[in-house]
Amino acid sequence: MRVEDPHRWLEDANSAEVQAWTLAQDNFARERLRALPLTDTLLQCFTEPYYLDWMSAPFRRAGSR
């Protein structure tokens, strides 16, 4: 049985197409969030502890448990 995965192309975070899509989504969200009340206050609260440029699944390094 074959399962369609129309979003598989998003798994390659290094591709120009995925980077362009990610930037467009980020801009889209920021534009709408800026229009909400308390955006500046919330942005200050969340930017430092929660905004990550990149996150991936954990992996085991040589010599670690």
TORKOL-4160 file (C-alpha; in steps of 0.2 Angstrom, whole numbers, padded with zeros to 4 digits, m for minus):
65
<pt num="1" X="0000" Y="0000" Z="0000"/>
<pt num="2" X="0007" Y="0017" Z="m0005"/>
<pt num="3" X="0004" Y="0032" Z="0007"/>
<pt num="4" X="0005" Y="0049" Z="m0001"/>
<pt num="5" X="0016" Y="0062" Z="0007"/>
<pt num="6" X="0014" Y="0079" Z="m0001"/>
<pt num="7" X="0025" Y="0087" Z="0012"/>
<pt num="8" X="0041" Y="0076" Z="0010"/>
<pt num="9" X="0049" Y="0090" Z="0001"/>
<pt num="10" X="0049" Y="0100" Z="0017"/>
<pt num="11" X="0061" Y="0088" Z="0025"/>
<pt num="12" X="0076" Y="0095" Z="0016"/>
<pt num="13" X="0079" Y="0111" Z="0026"/>
<pt num="14" X="0095" Y="0115" Z="0016"/>
<pt num="15" X="0085" Y="0116" Z="m0001"/>
<pt num="16" X="0082" Y="0134" Z="m0008"/>
<pt num="17" X="0064" Y="0130" Z="m0010"/>
<pt num="18" X="0061" Y="0125" Z="0008"/>
<pt num="19" X="0071" Y="0140" Z="0014"/>
<pt num="20" X="0061" Y="0151" Z="0003"/>
<pt num="21" X="0045" Y="0143" Z="0009"/>
<pt num="22" X="0050" Y="0145" Z="0028"/>
<pt num="23" X="0054" Y="0163" Z="0026"/>
<pt num="24" X="0038" Y="0166" Z="0017"/>
<pt num="25" X="0029" Y="0157" Z="0032"/>
<pt num="26" X="0039" Y="0167" Z="0045"/>
<pt num="27" X="0035" Y="0184" Z="0036"/>
<pt num="28" X="0016" Y="0179" Z="0035"/>
<pt num="29" X="0015" Y="0174" Z="0053"/>
<pt num="30" X="0024" Y="0190" Z="0059"/>
<pt num="31" X="0013" Y="0201" Z="0049"/>
<pt num="32" X="m0002" Y="0195" Z="0057"/>
<pt num="33" X="0005" Y="0194" Z="0074"/>
<pt num="34" X="0010" Y="0212" Z="0074"/>
<pt num="35" X="m0008" Y="0217" Z="0071"/>
<pt num="36" X="m0013" Y="0209" Z="0088"/>
<pt num="37" X="m0014" Y="0218" Z="0104"/>
<pt num="38" X="0001" Y="0215" Z="0116"/>
<pt num="39" X="0012" Y="0209" Z="0102"/>
<pt num="40" X="0027" Y="0219" Z="0108"/>
<pt num="41" X="0025" Y="0214" Z="0126"/>
<pt num="42" X="0023" Y="0195" Z="0121"/>
<pt num="43" X="0037" Y="0196" Z="0109"/>
<pt num="44" X="0049" Y="0202" Z="0123"/>
<pt num="45" X="0043" Y="0188" Z="0134"/>
<pt num="46" X="0045" Y="0174" Z="0121"/>
<pt num="47" X="0060" Y="0179" Z="0110"/>
<pt num="48" X="0075" Y="0175" Z="0120"/>
<pt num="49" X="0069" Y="0159" Z="0128"/>
<pt num="50" X="0059" Y="0151" Z="0114"/>
<pt num="51" X="0065" Y="0157" Z="0097"/>
<pt num="52" X="0076" Y="0145" Z="0089"/>
<pt num="53" X="0084" Y="0146" Z="0071"/>
<pt num="54" X="0085" Y="0127" Z="0070"/>
<pt num="55" X="0080" Y="0112" Z="0079"/>
<pt num="56" X="0082" Y="0094" Z="0075"/>
<pt num="57" X="0080" Y="0077" Z="0083"/>
<pt num="58" X="0092" Y="0072" Z="0096"/>
<pt num="59" X="0106" Y="0060" Z="0091"/>
<pt num="60" X="0120" Y="0050" Z="0100"/>
<pt num="61" X="0137" Y="0056" Z="0099"/>
<pt num="62" X="0152" Y="0044" Z="0100"/>
<pt num="63" X="0157" Y="0041" Z="0118"/>
<pt num="64" X="0141" Y="0047" Z="0125"/>
<pt num="65" X="0128" Y="0037" Z="0134"/>
